[in-house]
């Protein structure tokens, strides 16, 4: 049986929920034929989040890692193409850290590409009538830092695992609470999307 690890973030920046965590929890209870799905919640904290994810990868040895995060102003599910070696936080993380213009790994590669089958993921999502698009920027906050750190560990340690990051829009209830005109998707739609991406993540690129 193949194994897929899903990581998701706790709420941050004054929010009470995070769509990545709510979606991961919904997916955690689903049945996947021939796939064992493991879900972990990560703190929105500069050092703890990557360390926890990498430690879990080393311990459980998944075949694929699907990292999830929030991109509130996006209207689609957006698998990320590349992680860059730069921290430039516009807001502090939940631990109060706010690095500006600092490398994630000094002397490390400029970037790492996702090793997930991104085009196949987007195609499968669109076939299910779920809006999706490959993104070329994971930002410069915790999502990018986690993405880069995990890919760097996989490369340096030559771990036999494919991995990548996916940004999710706001949930409907987040937009309602903000009383602003913002895009959002339902919990059910995002859970279906992650289910599709879990299954697609193990396909050949």
N, C-alpha and C positions, 0 to 999 in steps of 0.2 A: 504494500500500500504506500502510495506517495503522500508526502506531507507538505502542507503549505502553512507558513507562518504569516499571520496578519498582525500588524502593529497599528495602534491608534492612539491619538493624543487626548489627554484630559482637557477640560475647558480652560480658556485663558483670556486675558485682556477684558476681564469683567463679565464674560459670558457664563451662563449656568450650564450650558450643554455644548458639546462639540460633535458635529455631524459624523466625524470619523469614528468616534467612540460609540455613538448611538448605532451607527450602521454596523460596526464590527460586532457589537453585542447581538444584534438581530441575526447576523450571519452565523454567529457562534452556535446557535441552536438548530441550524439547518442540517439536513442529511446530505452528505456528498458521497455518492458511490465511488469506492476505491480511492478516496482522498481523505486524509486526516487533517482537519483544520485546527490550528492552534491560534488563539487570540491573546495578545497582551496589551495592557494599557500602559502608556508611557507618560511620564511627567513632562510638562512643557518647561524643561530645564536644560540648559546648554550642555552640561556634562553628563547628567544622569541618563537622559533619553538615549543617546547613542550607546553608552556603556551597557545599559540594560538590554537593548536590542541585540547588540553584538554578543553579549554573554549568552543570551537565549539561543541565538543561532549556533554558537559553538556547542551548546549543551544538547539541543534537540536535533541538530543536523537536518533542517528541512530541505526539500527539493527546490522550493521557491519561497521568496519573501515578498509580500505585498504590503508596502507601507502606505498608510492612509493619513491624510491631513485635510484641513479646512482651507478653502479659498473662497471666501464669502461673496465676492462680487462676480464670480464666474457663473455662467449659466449652464455649463456642461460638465460632465465627468471628464477630467483631464489627466490621462496618464502622462507623466513627465519623461521627456527624452534624456535630459542631462542634469547632473548635479555639478556645481562649480565650487572650487576651493576658496570660498569667501564667506565670512560672517559679516553682516552689516544690518544689525537689528534696528528697526525703526521704533520699536517699543521694547521694554524689558521683558524677559521671560518670567515665569512664575517664581523664579529664584532671585529675581532682581538683576540678572546679568543683561548687559546691553553692549556687546562688542560692536565696534564700528570699524569697518575696513580692515579686518584681520583675517589672515588665512586660517582655515580649519585645521590643516596639517601643514606645518612649515616644511617647505621643500617637497611637498606632495604634488602629484599631477594637477594640472589646471582644472581638469574635470573628469567625470566618469559618465559613460552612457548607460542607460538602463539596459539590462539584459533580458527583460521580458518581451514577449512578442506584441509590441505596441499596436502595430497596424491590425493584427488579428483581433486584438482586444476591442479596438474602436469599431472594427467591422461587425463583430458579434454584438456589441452594444447597440449599434445603429440598426441592425437587423431586428433587435428586440424593441425598437422604437424608443431607445434611450439616447438623449443627446450626448455626444462624446466627441472629443477632439484631442489629438496629441498636442501637448504644450512644450514649448522650448525654454520655459523659465519656471523653475520651482521656487523662485524668490530667493531671498538671502536671510531668511529667518530659520526657525527650528526645523521646518520641513526639509529645506535644502541641506542643513547641517546633518540631519539624520541620514538623509539619502546619500550624501557624500561619504560620511563616516562608515556606513555599512558597506558601500561599494569599495571603499579603500581597504577595509578589513578583509573582505572577500578576495580582493586582488592580491594583497600582501600575503595572506595566509593560504592562497590558492584553494579556497573552499569550493567544492563542487555544488554550487547553488546559484540559481539565477535570481535576480532581485530588481525591484524598481519601486517608484513612488507614484501615487495617484492622488490628485486633489479632488475634493468633493465640494459642491456648492453648499450654501446654507440650507438647512431644513426649513419647511414652511413656518414652523412655530417661531423660529428665530426672526424671520422677517416680520411676522405679526407683532412680536414684542418690540421690534425697533420702529415700527410704524413708518417705514421708508419703502420706496419703490426699488426693490432689489430682487434679483433672480433667486429662485429656490426650487428644490425638488422634494418630493415626499420621502419619508423614511422607507416606505415599501419599494419605491423606485430605486433608491440608492442601495438597498439591500439586494435587490435583484441584480443590479449592476455589479456589485462586488462578487456575488455568486458567479456570475458569468465570467468575471475576470479571474477568479480563483480557478475555474475550470480551464480557461484559456491559457493561463500562465504556464501550464505544463506542456503546452503544444510546442512543436519545433518552431524556432524563429525563422 
